[in-house]
Amino acid sequence: MRLSRILAIFVCILVISPAGFAQKKKAAAPAAPAEGTLTPAAIQKALDEAYEKFKDVKEGKNADYIKELARVDPNIYGIAIVTTDGTIYTKGDLQSAVSIQSISKVFTMARVIEEQGPRVIMDKIGVDATGMRFNSIVAVELQKGKEINPLVNPGAIASTSLVNGSDSAAKWKSILQTHSDFAGRQLGLDGPVYISEAGDNLRNQAIAHLLLAYGRMYFDPVQATDIYTKQCAISVNAKDLAVMAATLANGGVNPVTKKKIVSPETVKYTLPVMATAGLYDDSGQWLYATGVPAKSGVGGGIIAVVPGKFGIAVISPPLSPAGNSVKAIYTIRAIIEALGVNPYQITPKQ
Ligand code: GLN
């Protein structure tokens, strides 16, 4: 396509100009960026087109095992991209907030890596995909609490239990501050979601106690589960999530506030866990389609990180059977494809 256009221009110059060759040099001045490169117009176009294409999709169903989540408006649909130079692109509903849920697992894991180094995650939790549901008890039992990861509930509660802080209040303060720093503004709790899940949380409590039985829980299990439940109830909109993702894409420096939140080393160990386990038992399908690390939450959000380029987030509450937002998956997949940013999509050198 491009080659034929260049040829056509060349032929034109030869035909209309007697000094064709001399003129041709001028015509070879910087070409307009090819479609698919990351120009502001290309990014906004990708967002607009994906929004139009998927806005009427009605597949999936809100999570209802946390009662309050069943009451969230299923029509919320917001998309945001934040590039590593801090530019924000949006489409759709940026006002509505949902609870962050499992997306929080990424930022708590990053906090632990930042405080105690990458080894602690390997040794005390694991970095292998379980291939099972996010709240699987069998996954813990199979390996006696080993070889799980911080992005499924057992590993996430263990990760929460590892955050520095002498008591529950100190750990929670640190976790909320970390999330706020990543988002670039003070975040708060969705009280009704927290109360709803905390009042009906026996499964996560059971998981925490099972880990304790295997010596893989590092704080009081009841309190660790409670802090974990609070972190899942942090309230975010699509822009917040995109800034958080962009901070990872930018090696740990928030591209909007310019504040260093975690080190590039921490990011280097955080993203691979997202790539292998970010969408639970559907993580393989996700990576196969997009090539980029991502994380979902049952509140309806998904973030994805294109390292060095941008963070993207979509919120749409109805979920697939694995617990991932259906519309967010469609949307992010389409945008990654339109912008040609799958890192495994390689243009061969000729
Ligand atoms: N708070 C939810 C839970 O523990 C988070 C799960 C999720 O988003 N997948 O079940």
Residues whose N, C-alpha, C, O or C-beta is under 5 A from the ligand:
A	BS01	LIG	Q101 S102 F134 N153 C232 S296 G297 V298 G323
